[in-house]
C-alpha cells in the first residue's frame, strides 16, 4: 500500500476525478465528534458529481466547514473587532482613563474570544450544514446502520429506474434520467421520503417508468436519425411524434414511411 503522506494532492485529484463520473451510490458520513475541513471537504463534496449519486450526512455531534472556528475568528473577529464588541457591552469602560480601560479590555478579551469561537462553531453544526444544503440529512450514529440500509435500497432502485429512462450510458444521460423520474413521480414529498419512494416504485412506479422509457428511447432514436433532416422545425416535430407513437420496435419502419411521405 502506497504512503499518501506526501501525496495528498495527487490522490485528492484522483478521488475528485473518479467521483465526478461515478454512477453508483456513495454515502459520505461524518461520524460522532468527527470534523471534515479544508481540502478534505473539497475532495469529497457531493457537488463534484452531477449525477446525484453522492450524498453527505453527519452525526448530531459532527462538524464541517472549510475553516475551523478558531480560524474564522482570526479572520472575522480580529482583536480590534473584539475590542469594539467589549466596549459596546461594557459602556462603563468609557469613563476610565486609557490605561485602566486597556487593562479592563485585556482582562475581558479571552472571554469574548471564546464567545466568538462558539459563535463561529454554530455555523459548522449539522443543523446549519443541512439548512445550507451542504449535507443531505443529519443521521444519529445509533440509527445510522438502519437508516443507511433503507437509503441504499432506495438509491439503488432510483438509479435502476433512472437508467431505464436514460437514452444512453453516459453520466449526463443518467442525470437526465433522474430528472425524468422526478417528473414522472411529480411529488416532491414522496421523492424525498426513502420509504415512500420505495413503496411507489414497487407499486406503480416501475410500470410508469417502463412505459415512459419506450417513448423516450424512440424519441431519442428519431432525433439521432433526423440529425441531418432539412425540413422545418414543425415538420421535424411532427415526424418525431409519429415515430414515438409507433413504438421503439417499429421506429425504423415508421421513420422510413414518414420520410417517404415528406
MOBEL-V966635 format. One record per residue. N is the residue number from 1. SS is DSSP state (H for helix, E for strand, L for the rest). BURIAL is 1 if it has 9 or more other ideal C-beta (glycine too) atoms within 8 Angstrom, else 0. D_CENTER is the distance of its C-alpha to the mean C-alpha in Angstrom with 2 decimals. Layout:
((N/SS/BURIAL/D_CENTER) (N/SS/BURIAL/D_CENTER))
This chain:
((1/L/0/31.13) (2/L/0/30.57) (3/L/0/30.48) (4/L/0/27.23) (5/L/0/28.76) (6/L/0/29.73) (7/L/1/27.06) (8/H/1/23.77) (9/H/0/22.85) (10/H/0/23.99) (11/H/1/22.00) (12/H/1/18.90) (13/H/0/19.12) (14/H/0/19.64) (15/H/1/16.51) (16/H/1/14.43) (17/H/0/16.50) (18/H/0/16.02) (19/H/1/12.28) (20/H/1/12.01) (21/H/0/14.00) (22/L/1/13.54) (23/L/0/13.75) (24/L/0/14.19) (25/L/0/12.09) (26/E/1/11.08) (27/E/1/10.85) (28/E/1/11.02) (29/E/1/13.37) (30/E/1/15.21) (31/L/0/18.66) (32/L/0/21.35) (33/L/0/22.45) (34/L/1/20.12) (35/E/1/18.66) (36/E/1/15.97) (37/E/1/17.27) (38/H/0/17.84) (39/H/0/17.49) (40/H/0/16.26) (41/H/1/12.98) (42/H/1/12.77) (43/H/1/13.52) (44/H/1/10.76) (45/L/0/7.87) (46/H/1/4.64) (47/H/0/5.15) (48/H/1/8.34) (49/L/1/7.79) (50/L/0/8.13) (51/L/1/9.20) (52/L/0/6.28) (53/L/1/8.25) (54/E/1/6.59) (55/E/1/5.62) (56/E/1/7.52) (57/E/1/10.57) (58/E/1/13.74) (59/L/1/17.38) (60/L/1/19.25) (61/L/0/21.08) (62/L/1/18.38) (63/E/1/17.62) (64/E/1/15.13) (65/E/1/15.42) (66/L/0/16.81) (67/L/1/20.37) (68/L/0/22.28) (69/H/1/23.99) (70/H/0/27.29) (71/H/0/25.98) (72/H/1/24.65) (73/H/1/28.11) (74/H/0/29.88) (75/H/0/28.20) (76/H/1/27.91) (77/L/1/30.90) (78/L/0/33.66) (79/H/0/37.11) (80/H/0/38.34) (81/H/1/35.56) (82/H/1/36.32) (83/H/1/40.01) (84/H/0/39.44) (85/H/1/37.51) (86/H/1/40.43) (87/H/1/42.94) (88/H/0/41.18) (89/H/0/41.21) (90/L/1/44.67) (91/H/0/46.86) (92/H/0/49.94) (93/H/1/49.23) (94/H/0/50.44) (95/H/0/53.94) (96/L/1/54.15) (97/L/0/55.50) (98/H/0/53.16) (99/H/0/53.74) (100/H/0/53.33) (101/H/1/50.17) (102/H/0/48.65) (103/H/0/49.57) (104/H/1/48.05) (105/H/1/44.76) (106/H/0/44.63) (107/H/0/45.24) (108/H/1/42.43) (109/H/1/39.94) (110/H/0/38.58) (111/H/0/37.84) (112/H/1/36.06) (113/H/1/34.05) (114/H/0/32.99) (115/H/0/32.03) (116/H/1/29.96) (117/H/1/28.18) (118/H/1/27.47) (119/H/0/26.17) (120/H/1/23.79) (121/H/1/22.68) (122/H/0/21.75) (123/L/1/18.87) (124/L/1/17.40) (125/E/1/17.75) (126/H/1/15.14) (127/H/0/15.96) (128/H/1/15.39) (129/H/1/12.06) (130/H/1/10.91) (131/H/0/12.85) (132/L/0/11.22) (133/L/0/7.61) (134/L/0/7.35) (135/L/1/7.33) (136/L/0/7.14) (137/E/0/10.91) (138/E/1/14.07) (139/L/1/15.94) (140/L/0/19.59) (141/H/1/21.01) (142/H/0/23.88) (143/H/0/21.82) (144/H/1/19.13) (145/H/0/20.95) (146/H/0/21.59) (147/H/1/18.12) (148/H/1/16.45) (149/H/0/19.24) (150/H/1/18.40) (151/H/1/14.66) (152/H/1/15.68) (153/H/1/18.30) (154/H/1/16.12) (155/H/1/13.46) (156/H/1/16.50) (157/H/1/18.14) (158/H/1/15.28) (159/H/1/15.17) (160/H/0/18.96) (161/H/1/19.29) (162/H/1/16.87) (163/H/1/19.01) (164/H/1/22.06) (165/H/1/20.88) (166/L/1/19.95) (167/L/0/22.97) (168/L/0/22.80) (169/L/0/21.14) (170/L/0/19.12) (171/H/1/15.34) (172/H/0/15.35) (173/H/1/17.39) (174/H/1/15.03) (175/H/1/12.35) (176/H/1/15.38) (177/H/1/16.35) (178/H/1/13.29) (179/H/0/13.99) (180/H/1/17.61) (181/H/1/17.04) (182/H/1/15.54) (183/H/0/18.62) (184/H/1/20.96) (185/H/1/19.82) (186/L/0/19.84) (187/L/0/19.08) (188/H/0/15.87) (189/H/0/17.30) (190/H/1/18.06) (191/H/1/14.74) (192/H/0/13.01) (193/L/0/15.96) (194/H/1/15.96) (195/H/0/19.77) (196/H/1/20.37) (197/H/1/18.27) (198/H/1/20.24) (199/H/0/23.42) (200/H/1/22.84) (201/H/1/22.07) (202/H/0/25.24) (203/H/0/27.37) (204/H/0/26.90) (205/H/1/23.52) (206/H/1/24.66) (207/H/0/27.78) (208/H/1/26.12) (209/H/1/23.70) (210/H/1/26.74) (211/H/0/28.63) (212/H/1/25.98) (213/H/1/25.37) (214/H/1/29.05) (215/H/1/29.09) (216/H/1/26.01) (217/H/1/27.50) (218/H/1/30.87) (219/H/1/29.55) (220/H/1/27.77) (221/H/1/31.01) (222/H/1/33.02) (223/H/1/31.05) (224/H/0/31.37) (225/H/0/35.07) (226/L/1/35.72) (227/L/0/34.12) (228/L/0/37.63) (229/L/0/38.96) (230/L/0/40.90) (231/L/0/41.38) (232/L/0/40.05) (233/H/0/36.52) (234/H/0/38.14) (235/H/1/39.84) (236/H/1/36.70) (237/H/0/34.82) (238/H/0/37.87) (239/H/1/38.10) (240/H/1/34.47) (241/H/0/35.02) (242/H/1/38.10) (243/H/1/36.32) (244/H/1/33.54) (245/H/0/36.25) (246/H/1/38.09) (247/L/0/35.36) (248/H/0/33.74) (249/H/0/36.89) (250/H/0/39.21) (251/H/1/37.04) (252/H/0/39.31) (253/H/0/42.51) (254/H/1/41.25) (255/H/1/40.24) (256/H/0/43.69) (257/H/0/45.43) (258/H/1/43.38) (259/H/0/44.07) (260/H/0/47.78) (261/H/0/48.01) (262/L/0/46.26))
